[in-house]
Structures are given as structure tokens and as C-alpha cells.
Amino acid sequence: MSGKIDLPHKCPKCGKVAKTQKELEDKFGYRTKNEGITNQSHCKECRKG
């Protein structure tokens, strides 16, 4: 996986934190950019709604 994954990662809207790559995948997910894969900035719940 190339790109940049930052841990721990905090949702700027609700403050939810992912400390491990598994938590990041479950709570936030990833997005694909030209440079590679990176973490989503907002958690899945905040993006939903």
C-alpha cells in the first residue's frame, strides 16, 4: 500500500479516534488518490450523515 496513512487518526467532526490500522479501516476507510491510498479524513458515520 503506497500513500500516507496517519495513526492515530481523529475525525475532525466528531472526535472519534482510530489507533490501529484495523480501527482505521473499520471506522474511517480509505480513499485512493494519485499518490496512492490514504485514510479518509471523516469517519464513516459523519460521512453518512
Secondary structure, DSSP 8 states (H G I E B T S, - for coil): --S---SSEE-TTT--EE-SHHHHHHHT-EEEETTEEEE-SS-HHHHH-
